[in-house]
Amino acid sequence: MSLTDRLRHRVRIESLAVTRDAFGGVIEAWAPLHDSVPAEIVPLSGREFLAAQATQASVTARITVRYLPGLTALMRVVYGATVYNVEAVLPDPTLRRHLTLMCSTNLRS
């Protein structure tokens, strides 16, 4: 199966934008960097754990996208209502055709 066939999800890649308000206060907000990026999302592991008297769920996923320059681990990927925090960006070692994003997400808080 080719890479094009596997990229069946459409995701949004966002970066953290830091601005200042009229009083000099810092405002942090997520800004869209790339909309409707073809991607493949593969859940790698899931775990539930007890934290602060509340059950938490965490999922680790591998997201593959076509090569986009400038993607870093300081960004996030949004697919529907799920937000994936990018933990690492792994380039294609030979051809620069795709990037593999190692991501995590908290499903419940």
JORAWO-V458652 format. One record per backbone hydrogen bond with DSSP energy under -1.0 kcal/mol. NH is the residue of the N-H (numbers start at 1). CO is the residue of the C=O. E is the energy in kcal/mol with one decimal. If there is no record, write none. Layout:
NH&CO&E, NH&CO&E
This chain:
6&2&-1.4, 7&3&-1.3, 8&6&-2.0, 9&39&-2.7, 11&37&-2.4, 12&78&-2.3, 13&34&-2.7, 14&76&-2.8, 15&31&-2.5, 17&29&-3.3, 19&27&-2.8, 21&25&-2.4, 24&21&-1.8, 27&19&-3.4, 29&17&-2.3, 31&15&-3.0, 33&13&-3.3, 34&13&-1.9, 37&11&-3.2, 39&9&-2.6, 40&64&-2.0, 42&62&-2.5, 44&60&-3.5, 45&60&-1.5, 47&58&-2.1, 49&56&-1.8, 51&54&-2.4, 54&51&-1.6, 56&49&-2.9, 58&47&-2.4, 59&105&-2.1, 60&45&-2.7, 61&103&-2.3, 62&42&-2.8, 63&101&-2.8, 64&40&-2.4, 65&99&-2.2, 67&97&-2.0, 71&68&-1.1, 75&72&-1.3, 76&14&-2.2, 77&84&-2.8, 78&12&-3.0, 79&82&-2.8, 82&79&-2.3, 84&77&-3.6, 85&104&-3.4, 86&75&-1.7, 87&102&-3.3, 88&102&-1.5, 90&100&-3.4, 92&98&-1.5, 99&65&-2.8, 100&90&-2.9, 101&63&-3.6, 102&88&-2.5, 103&61&-3.0, 104&85&-2.0, 105&59&-1.5, 107&57&-1.9
